[in-house]
Amino acid sequence: MSKYYVNKFLYTVDRDPELLQRYIDEPRTFVATWEQSIGPKLLGNDVEASTVHSLTHEEREALVNHDYQALFEMGAHFFLNLTLFIGIYDEPYMNRSGPLSFQREMAAKLQHWRGKDYPSVET
Amino acid sequence: MAKLVATLASTHHPFYLKATTAPPEQQMPEAPTWKRKIEAYRETLAKAEPDVLVMIGSDHFHQIFLDNCPQFLIGKAERYDATFYNEEREFGIPKYVLEGDEPMSRFMHQHLMNQNFDFAFSNELKIDHSIICPIITVRPQNDLPVVPIYTNIFAPPLHTPKRFYEVGRAIRKAIDDYPSDKRVAAIGTGHLSLELGGPRQFMETGPDPEFDRQAIEWLKSGDIDAILENVTHESMAQSGNATHGFLNFILMLGVAGPEGADYVDNLDLFHTMEAYFTWYPKEAAA
């Protein structure tokens, strides 16, 4: 189970403008780089690294494809999944379709979950 | 002993500053009403004339992450930076520096431990919008020292509603027992029904207006028994995936005591119900 590692990707990228831009510009290359050299670092510590986490193929592809619907369904944390993709899509959607248009499109893509128990975000 | 002079519990809305400072032609229709309500709420704190603010909020995965996630944490620092890059990006909230009250943090930490509440602590806590939003709304001059307390409302497993109420009671006792002549206000923020990153997000109302109306009534009357009978993790999830922020309202009712609120107001916004409560203490915690 690597839900933690997916969340760690979302967390580290959302809080760093340089990483976010790299994820926007070249998602496949960036996800590979993150997995090899950013993800293993312990948070707040550039020296020590962890060897115990990795992404599954499905998780990796969802991140590469900015597939927030798949990430929601895998149990990525709803707040991290929202804020990272707001960071990428809010401004272009707003310029094209007005305020909150990205957020409402995200909700529309998840409508089939209404009335059901959402995937657990527990890690 | 210190004197608790007011307890404030409210929702925190990171769009408030941007919504009310944008050029008038760009403001949302609700902005003038929202501003009036916030200014009236601000007065409920000003009239209590506090010297220090005990502030309860919840980090939204800005500083605290799943590698080391406390259930309850107290800041013990001389000052606190506020606002993370992604909050500036998304909400337009500027940077702040808040003065701390380290001696009071130190006392409260020990007191809470003595009451068997195992608080984590931080000597370098950066504050996020859960605490800077109420500074913006009820103390924009940012002229008072703060004791920040964070709760986990985001990363399951979460503590029970009952435990949140008990933590509130313990915080109240720690304030009452603080050997000082300071006037203390406790300010906490959370959510009513709220959905983030799910199918019910950013609708025309909050995801569960019926829960919102009921929650306001419970808090207005200080009915902790009804809250504990009716509010569970499962029921909050049914009302919206981020409704667990209501746990902070329960905690604040613990600080105030199970009494009717002296000030109640609310505003139905485009995707959530805003709510504002103030209690003035009638007597010290038992």
Interface residues (C-beta under 8 A of the other chain):
Chain A: Y4 N7 K8 Y11 D14 R15 D16 P17 L42 L43 Y68 F72 H77 F78 F79 L80 N81 L82 T83 I86 G87 D90 L100 Q103 R104 M106 A107 A108 L110 Q111 H112 W113 R114 D117 Y118 S120 V121 E122 T123
Chain B: H60 F61 H62 F65 L66 D67 F84 Y85 N86 R89 E90 F154 A155 P156 P157 L196 G197 G198 P199 R200 Q201 F202 M203 A237 N241 A242 F270
